[in-house]
Amino acid sequence: MDKEKLKSYFYSNIATIFWSSFLLLGGGIFVAYYAHIEYMPDFDLKSSIAILAAAAVTATIITTVLLGVMVLPGAFWGNTWGAESSLKNYWTDEKGNKTFLGLCLWFALPLVSIYGASIASFFIGWYALFIVMGIFGGFLLFVIFKRKFTPKHSVKEVLTLLGTILIASAFIFVPLLLVLNLSLHEDASLRMPAWVAGILSGCFIIFVNVLAATTPTHVKPFYWHLGLSIITLFVVLSTFEKFHRVPVRVMELYKFGNIQTTELVMKKEACKSFAALGIEIAEQNTDICVAKNILILSRLGKEAYLQHSSEGHNIKFTIASEEIVSWAIRETKAGGEKK
């Protein structure tokens, strides 16, 4: 293959290649979602460029954000105070390379102490703050007793450590929140209890951020952090068996599917289908009826794919899209619920 001709073709058609790749990504999002619900609607993706583009843009943004937050805490700490502090000889070797054990002590331990104190506060109240005070007090005493710095300089360094750890703990809240949501999700993991999967995922995120706090000399920082973030996201999603979560979220955002309704208003023919399936409906008049708590798995195409749950059993079925008059969802707002 002539590489020069290939490069020439690529540069002369870069816009077409980019746009085609973008639409391919959007199509992949839809295929992944419909494979998850095991249904493919009568829907022409090629004629719905805007829908594909919207799905591709949203999926790209969600994935990029998830990848970024996975290693942001470690990358931030390792390139700020961790790289500039006068105490850095405690977590670096003779060549100036950060050591894993040193980072566990000076980065992971204070980070874990903050979240440990936050969790403990629910059980013992504000007394949990003594956990953090004990950890950072220990660091202060260690630095002072080493007699390498004045007490004033030691206090300044430990306070700076506290500040950078608080920022890092704020950054790591997002990936830990993702783990919590996956843990609390119904049927969170098929291979292990949800709480076990949550603890393992949380520990792995902290472990990866310890690695992200340093960069091997033979690897560019961008590729190192990108590789770690991809591995972390893969491990978390595989632990919970939730690789479909991004496509599902895209469908939820644009209300293409996975819509949990509180009321579904339908025409007469759809009402008959519901009655035949034994699903309870509330008739308003002879032309329409209302069904409650119906999950719209897909509303694209000529048919809508619905799910009704009752007593632990799910019924999945289709009705003509034109038979749906309206649907409503309930959103939780500050001060109450609003339909």
N, C-alpha and C positions, 0 to 999 in steps of 0.2 A: 504494500500500500504506500502510495506517494504521500509522505507527511506534509510536504509543502502544499500540494493540492488540497489536502484535507484542511490545513490551516486557512488556506485562501477561501475555501467554501464556508468554513465556520465564520470567519470575519465578515464575509459578504452577506451572510444570512443570519447574523447573530440575533437580530430582532425576531425573526421567524422561529429560530430554534428556542429562544427564551420563551416566547409566547406559547409555543407548542408544548414545551416542558411544563409550563405553568398550568395549561389546560389538562395535561396528562396527570399532574398532581391532583388537580381538582377531581378528575374522574376517578383517581385512585381512592380519594376520600369517600366518594359515594360507593364505590365497589366494596371498600372495607366495611362501611356501615351496613350495607344491605347483605353482605355475607354474614355479618354478626346477627342480624335479625332473621336471616335465612329467607329472604324474600327479594325479588327483583321486580320493580314496577314496570309498567308499560310506559317508559319514559325515554325520550330521545335526548341523550346527553349532548350530542353534536349540535343540536339546535338551541341549546340552552347555555350559550357562552357566558352570559352574565352570572348564572348560577355557579358554573364551574370556576370562574375567576374568583367569585366571592369565597367559595369553599377553599380554594388554593391559598388566597391571601390570608384568610383566618387561620387555616391550619399551619401556615408558615409562621405567623406571628405567635400562635400558642406554643408551637414546638420550640421556636427560638427563645421565647421567654423561659420555658421550662428548662431548656439546656443551660441558659445563662445563670439562672438562680441556683442550679445544682452545685456549682463550684464557686459562686461569687463570694461567699464568706471567706473561704480559704485564700482565694486569689487576692481579695482585698487586704486581709491581715498580712499575708506574706509579702505584699508589695508596698505596704505602708510602714507601720511600726515594726513589723517583723523583719524588715530589711534595713531600717534606719536606726533602731534603738541601740543605745550603748550597752544594752544587756544581751545583745544578740549572740555573744560568744557562748551563752548558755544553751543555745539550740543550734549552733553551727559547729562544724569540725574545723580542723586546722586550715583547710583549704577554703573555708568560708561557705561550704555547702550545708544547707539545713539538714539536720538529722531527724529521723522519724520519732525517736524517743523524746528528743528535746521539744519537738512540736506537740507531741501528746501532752507533755507536762505544761508548757507555757501557752498553748492555744486550745487544745481539746479539753483539758481539765477545767479551766475557767469557763469555757463555753458550756460544758455539761453542767457545771455548778449553777449557772444562771437558770437553765431550764429545770434542773433538779429542784432548785429553790422555788421556782414558779409552781411546779406540780405539788411540792410539799406544802405550799401556802394554802392549798385547798383543804388540807387536813389539820395543820397546826397553826394556821394563820401567819401573821407577820413575823413570827419567830423563825420562819424559814430563811429570812434574810441573813441570819447568823451563818448559814452555809456559805454564802457568797463572801461575807465579811471574814470568815475563817480562812477561806482559800486565798483571798487577796492579802489578808493580814499575814498569812504564812509567807507569801511571796515577798512582802515588805521586810519582814524579819530576816528572811534568807539573804536579801540583797544587802541589808544593813550589816549583818554579821560577817558578810564576806569582806567588809571594810575596803571595798574598791571604790565606793562612792560616798559622798556626804549624805547625811540623813535627808537633807532637802532635795538633793538630786534623786535619791532613792524613792522618796514619796512622789516626786514628779513622774518618774518612770512607771511606777506601779499604777498611778492614776491614769496615765496615758494608756497603759495596758488595759485598764478597766474600760476606758472610753472606746478603744478599738474593739474590744470583745463585745461590748454592748451593741455596737454597730453591726458586727459580724453576726450576733445573735438575732438582730432584726432581719438581716439578709437571709439567714437560714430558716427563718420562720415560714417562709413561703413553701419550700420543699417539704418541711415537716408538716405543714398544714395539708399539703397534697397527700402525704402518707396517712394523716389522720382521717381525711375524707374517704380515702380508699379503705381504711380499716373499718369505718363506720358504715360503709356502703353494704347494702344487702348482698349476701353471697360474695363477700369480699375476697375470699381465697378458697380454692377447692382442695388444696394440698395441705393446708395447715390452718389452725385457728387464726382469726383475723388479728388478734392482739399479738400473737407471735410474729406474724408477717409484718406488723407495724413496728415492733421493737427491732427486728432484724433490719428492716429498711432504714429506720432512723439511725441505727448504729452504722450502717454502711454509708449513709450520707455524711455522717461526721468523719468516718474513716477516709472517705474520698477527699473531703475538704482539708484534712491534714496533709494528704498528698498534694492537693492543689496549692497549699501554702508555700510549696517549693517547686522549682522547675529544674529538671535534669540539665546539665550543661550542654548535652548533645541534642536537645530537643527545643524547638522554638516554643515560647510560652503559649502562643495561640493554639498550636496543634496539641500541646500537652493538656491544656484546659478543655479544649474541644473533645479530645478523646476521653478524658475523665467524665465529662458531662454526659456524653453519649452512653458510656458504660453504666453510669449511675441511673439514668433514666430507663435504660433497658432492664437493669436489675430490679428496680422498683416496680415497673409495670409487669415484668415477668413473675415477680413474687406474688403479686395480686392477680395475675392472669388478666390484665386490663389493657392489652395493646390496642383495643378498640376505643379507648377512652377519648382520644383526640377526635376521631370521626364522629363519635356520639355527641361530643361537646359542640362541634361545628353544626351538626343538625339541630341541636337544641337552640343555639344562638339565633339561627335564621328561621326557626320554626318550620324546618323542612320535615322533621320527624322527631320521635322521642318526646312528644308533647303530652304531659300529664294534665288532662283537662279535669275541671270540676263539673262542668256541664257541657254536653254535646247536643246541639239542636239539629234535628234531622227531618227530612221530608217523609211522606207517608210510606213509600216503598222501603226505605231503610228501617222504619219502625217495624214493619212486618218481619224483616230479617232478624231484628233484635228479639222480637217476640218468639220467633221460631227457634232461636238459639237459647231461649229461656233466660234472657237478660232482662232485668227489671227496667221498665221505662215509665215515665210520667207523661201521659198524654195531655197536651194543652188544648188541642182541638182536633178536628178530623184530618187536618193537613200536616201537622208537625207533632213531634214528641221530643222528650228530653231524657237522655241517659246520663248518669253521673259516674264520675271517676273512670273515664275511659282513656286509655293510653293510645295516642295516635302514633304508631310506629313509623308510618310514612303517609304523607298526604300529596306526594307528587305523582303525576300521571293520571290515568283515567280512573284508577281505583285507589281508595284509601285503605291502608292496612292498619287494623285496630286490634287492641288487646283488652280483654276484660278479665279482672282477677276477682275470684270469689272463693273463700274458704280454702285458700292454698292452691287453687287450681286456676290455670290461665287458659282462656279461649282466644285464639287468634283467628281473625276472619277479615274479609274484605267487603266493602260496599262501594258503590259508585261514588266518586268524588263529588259529583254534582248533587248527590243526595244530602250532603252536609250543608246545612244552612249557616251555622255559626258554632263556635266553640269558645269556652272561657277557661281561664286559668286563674289560680289564686296565688298572689304574690305577697310575701310577708314584708310589711313596711314598718317604719318606726312608728310606734304607737298603736300597732294593730295590724290586721290583715285587710287587704284590699283586693277585690275581685277584678 
